Amino acid sequence: MDVWSGLSFGFSNALTITNLGWALLGCFLGTAIGVLPGIGPALTIALLLPITFKVSATGAFILFCGVFYGAMYGGSTTSILLNTPGESGSIITALEGAKMARNGRAGPALFTSAVGSFVAGTIGTLGISFLGPIVVELALKLGPAEYFSLMVLCFVTVSAVLGGSALRGLTSLGFGLMIGLVGIDLQTGQPRLTFGVTELLDGVDVVLVAVALFAVGETLYLAWRHVEGKQEVREVGKLMMSREDWKRSIGPWLRGALLGFPFGVMPAGGTEMPTMLSYFAERKLVRAKYREEFGTTGAIEGVAGPEAANNAAAAGVLVPMLTLGLPTSATAAIMLSAFQSYGIQPGPLLFVTQGELVWTLIASLYIANIMLVVLNLPLVGLWARILKIPTPQLYAGILVFATIGTYGISNSVVDLALLYGIGVVAMFMRRFDFPQAPVVIGMILGPMAEQAMRQALTISQGDWTTFITRPISLCILILALLALLGPRLWTMVARRI
């Protein structure tokens, strides 16, 4: 079906009472989670993954996407009121937002953040609606060799480009690939890395690994590093923006949204780079009489632009996940594992085989954007009070939910041992700055990359040059090589200059 038919069909499904309820719950949970520092959408969706065994696929993904979008909204509340970013994409927001709050303008900062998130989220969702089918048409022309090369590019960009160390990222990826190899080899039927444990013949559950990494590991680390102390939450004050604030915010909203979405679509684009670029762009473009507000009393443009870029980039992440089956962030990787829990494989055929699910999900994103504005503005006082939840009780609750949810999947003690074993490893990964996202991505994409490689070699009768003789595959591999070596070569050249 075409875009307009798909959206029409999607809205007819998304506007049912049940699906509206899932969207509202997701938005509420996501905003609350975004407000709490250190707890992001990846951890929350990991905790919610066990519901995939009881809830319909459509309802579950509407809930997950509501959480994803809501966390982007909520992260700005912590940045502005506490000067503590709840998400990496909200770091730039804290630069001007916290200064505005300190000078009694927390209300306008929160308002421009919420409306900017709505504008950017809507533009980003329009991008998913109209760009998604185009990417699908292009992807259908790719063969196994091209898919293998795409996955190599994803491995490199997510592991070696993100974070402070390529070695740490690639080590995390190797750990994920190793976990993905556990179980029965689909080609030969031989067990791999099971060590005689019968429960491992079916492989390690992706849900278990996601919960261990993002719930257990993160919680153990936060509890380990926790320091008692009371943070001052600033008063919100008058919420509405003045006419001058509106005039100053409209341009940054639109520029931030148009800047952020392409970064979200690209592998390893993330939210940090577009928010930073948006902030520096607004500093250059602001009218001279407001320029001195940057870094002193807080400029509203420095909140509006980065928040719009942050939310548009988050929406863009869904494009490669839905159309190519490639997760480019930790949250997308966990959502991909949720698809697999339902026996659904995201990729070019998803729009054909699961058209009802996809278009209902996209329609629900438009609805979630409206719900989030309605939730964020009147309930901002409630979000501020959530920040007063005692941290130890919060960590304990997360561990309880993680344990009950994991045990409920298989009723296996082996799974609980794996949950806390991988959780302890994840705690030390967090401590020594090893990124966690490559582990999940390696575990999910590793077996898929192996199958694509074997199919390509079967078609070429064992000729390994098939990956470099096919033009598209060669171009993708060159991009992966540039992504891996480019920053290092640039650093070497810069030192000599």
Beta strands, then each sheet from edge to edge (+ up, - down):
strand 1: 183-184
strand 2: 191-192
sheet 1: 1+ 2-
end
